Amino acid sequence: MPVPKDIYGETRCPRCSCQLWTLTLASGPTFFVQRTGETIYDLLVDLADSRHGFTAADLERALNDADSLDVAEFLLELEDAVRS
């Protein structure tokens, strides 16, 4: 299962029109500037703890094999990393 579409999206900044990623975390929607050519997996790897040495392709494969509980657990850990 790829990362469910209901936990992320793309939008534009209403002030400057730059492209944004939206992640729906437990604390609410969080916005990140989308870089040219960046995938959702690139963003997630950048936000996650870099000590694990995952690439975007590694994360995509892992999330494709994950069940919904695994995805929820990953998002909670990701939110902790983002908020730290």
C-alpha positions as CSV (number, residue, x, y, z in Angstrom):
1,M,0.0,0.0,0.0
2,P,1.5,3.4,-1.0
3,V,1.3,6.3,1.5
4,P,-2.4,6.9,1.7
5,K,-3.5,10.0,-0.2
6,D,-5.6,11.1,2.8
7,I,-2.4,11.8,4.9
8,Y,-0.7,14.0,2.3
9,G,-1.6,16.4,-0.5
10,E,-0.3,19.2,-2.6
11,T,-1.5,22.8,-2.5
12,R,-0.3,26.3,-3.3
13,C,0.6,29.0,-0.8
14,P,-2.1,31.7,-1.0
15,R,0.5,34.4,-0.5
16,C,3.3,33.5,-2.8
17,S,1.8,30.7,-4.9
18,C,4.7,28.3,-4.2
19,Q,3.9,24.6,-4.3
20,L,3.4,23.0,-0.8
21,W,3.2,19.5,0.6
22,T,0.5,19.1,3.2
23,L,1.0,16.3,5.8
24,T,-2.0,15.4,8.0
25,L,-0.4,14.6,11.3
26,A,-2.2,13.9,14.6
27,S,-1.7,17.5,15.7
28,G,-3.2,18.8,12.4
29,P,-2.1,19.7,8.9
30,T,1.5,20.7,8.5
31,F,2.8,22.4,5.4
32,F,6.3,22.1,3.7
33,V,7.7,23.9,0.7
34,Q,7.9,21.4,-2.2
35,R,11.2,21.4,-4.0
36,T,11.4,20.9,-7.8
37,G,11.2,17.2,-8.6
38,E,10.6,16.2,-5.0
39,T,8.4,13.2,-4.3
40,I,6.4,12.7,-1.1
41,Y,9.0,10.0,-0.2
42,D,11.8,12.5,-0.6
43,L,10.1,14.8,1.9
44,L,9.4,12.0,4.3
45,V,13.0,10.8,4.3
46,D,14.2,14.4,4.9
47,L,11.9,14.7,7.8
48,A,12.6,11.3,9.3
49,D,15.6,10.6,11.5
50,S,18.5,10.6,9.0
51,R,20.5,8.2,11.2
52,H,18.6,5.3,9.7
53,G,20.2,5.9,6.3
54,F,17.0,5.3,4.3
55,T,16.6,6.5,0.8
56,A,13.3,7.7,-0.7
57,A,13.2,4.4,-2.7
58,D,13.8,2.4,0.5
59,L,11.0,4.2,2.3
60,E,8.6,3.8,-0.6
61,R,9.2,0.1,-0.7
62,A,8.8,-0.2,3.1
63,L,5.5,1.8,3.1
64,N,4.2,-0.2,0.1
65,D,4.6,-3.4,2.2
66,A,3.2,-1.8,5.4
67,D,-0.3,-2.2,6.7
68,S,-2.3,0.8,8.0
69,L,-1.1,0.3,11.6
70,D,2.5,0.4,10.4
71,V,1.8,3.6,8.4
72,A,0.1,5.2,11.5
73,E,3.1,4.3,13.7
74,F,5.5,5.8,11.1
75,L,3.5,9.0,11.0
76,L,3.5,9.3,14.8
77,E,7.3,8.8,14.9
78,L,7.6,11.3,12.0
79,E,5.5,13.9,13.9
80,D,7.8,13.4,16.9
81,A,10.8,14.1,14.7
82,V,9.2,17.1,13.1
83,R,8.1,18.6,16.4
84,S,11.5,18.1,18.1
